[in-house]
């Protein structure tokens, strides 16, 4: 008996997804998930700001990078939207003309959430390795953990796991360390405790 051939998702399928959802095509399958929750979005903004100031604009750091939040990447047949991505300026010296980018980044960060963790740790991690992206960070704001990986011989090697209370000094952004706790805007240790009701 012949097996049914699954229809491969197209860019038209992706464009038809409502704007309040994030859409990707992973291994020929249209994957959608809700826009990030406040904890997730806050961590993305804080990390992007931390890296932009020192690594994009060179204030107090080396500069030389382009950092983008939620870029649409076309990596061969795969269409993915990492939470953050970074390119060395020498690899992307001018702004891309279209809505998506075909130049693979040098670094990506996925911010883990219940709706995306299995994709981020599974197929997307593999896709990033296949695209030759040199560094991957996985940030879990709920657990307060950041994992940093480097691509070595086509495989991800865990460089470090940073936890709340520790300092982030992970390649490729290890020139200017910063406190991991700064990425969690809703977890202000100086804020007074709210009374229990």
FITORBA-483882 format. One record per residue (C-alpha): x, y, z; residue in one letter. Coordinates in steps of 0.001 Angstrom, whole numbers, plus 500000, padded with zeros to 6 digits. Layout:
N
XYZA;...
***
This chain:
197
500000500000500000X;501404503404499045X;502004505958501795X;500302509334501531X;502591512161500506X;502376515095502877X;501945518500501256X;504890520802501927X;503966524178503396X;504577527179501155X;505401530807501784X;501782531614500860X;500696529401503779X;502997531354506075X;501695534716504822X;498094533604505481X;498738533126509212X;497097535872511319X;499517538579512471X;498979537778516160X;500798534444515648X;504448533692514837X;504751531426511794X;507672529303510607X;508168526516508079X;510241523775509668X;511006520616507710X;508167521458505318X;505568521876508086X;503885525172508936X;504429525782512659X;502580528578514452X;502593529745518031X;501312532749519960X;503242535978520299X;505501536006523369X;504127536580526864X;505389539570528879X;508146537599530710X;509457536291527360X;509174539680525610X;510824541475528531X;513804539114528462X;514160539607524686X;514114543402524977X;516580543393527876X;519019541012526135X;518743542878522838X;519391546183524606X;522344544783526543X;524001543505523358X;523015546444521148X;524685549083523276X;528087547398523553X;528283545106520532X;526299547004517871X;526965550613518786X;530303550024520484X;529521551983523661X;531757550416526267X;532364547416524033X;533865546307520746X;530954547036518376X;530930545374514949X;527583543543515195X;524012543868513918X;521493542551516501X;517841542033515493X;514764540894517402X;512587538253515691X;514072538394512182X;512556536090509574X;515390533879508354X;515303531838505151X;517916529136505647X;517547527034502528X;514038525555502614X;513666526327506323X;511948529538507452X;512598530302511098X;512101533255513424X;514595533204516308X;513894535532519213X;517184537332518579X;519925536993515991X;523270538671515431X;525543539121512425X;529063540403512357X;528887543596510308X;531443542203507882X;528963539454506923X;525927541753506595X;527304545223505864X;524072546586504331X;520423546320505260X;518603543546503387X;516030544831500883X;513165542452501667X;511174541374504695X;513373538344505322X;517090537608505556X;518917534838503706X;522365535405505236X;522677533014508165X;523512534817511406X;526633534253513491X;524582533931516693X;520967533153517595X;519096533162520872X;515853531356521523X;513867532348524597X;512145529213525795X;508431529123526541X;505982526242526945X;504704526644523365X;508168526708521738X;510610524698523864X;510292521430521902X;510892523227518572X;513728525376519963X;515585522450521547X;514792520057518681X;514380520918514987X;515412524573515198X;518637523684517008X;519427521190514218X;518543523743511523X;520873526318513091X;523705523777513100X;523042522822509467X;523156526530508539X;526594526839510163X;525524529364512808X;528460529506515206X;526703530247518503X;523338529438520060X;521957530674523344X;518855529165524974X;517350531449527620X;514684530129529987X;513227533142531820X;510915531023534000X;513825528958535348X;516315531847535225X;518837529840533183X;520898530651530083X;522712527925528149X;525463528894525701X;526508526571522862X;529217526729520194X;529104524824516924X;532098522489516688X;532454520030513790X;528741520394513025X;527616519653516601X;526540521847519469X;528922521878522420X;527596523278525696X;529996526001526838X;528240526976530072X;524970527109531934X;524447530449533682X;521904530705536523X;520264533534538459X;522805535492540468X;525631534724537999X;527345536783535331X;526948536160531596X;530291535994529771X;529518533703526845X;530971533748523349X;530568535507521056X;529648538289523500X;532088537558526312X;534050540828525974X;531548542706528156X;529985540517530900X;526606541425532416X;524428540023535236X;521924537401534069X;519377538835536518X;519275542053534446X;517310540126531782X;514268539584533995X;512399542903534345X;509569541435536411X;511978539968538988X;513241543112540710X;515065542025543884X;514953545631545218X;511154545828544937X;509256545517548206X;507322542309548647X;503600542633548015X;501379541809550979X;499632538465550743X;495873538613550420X;
***
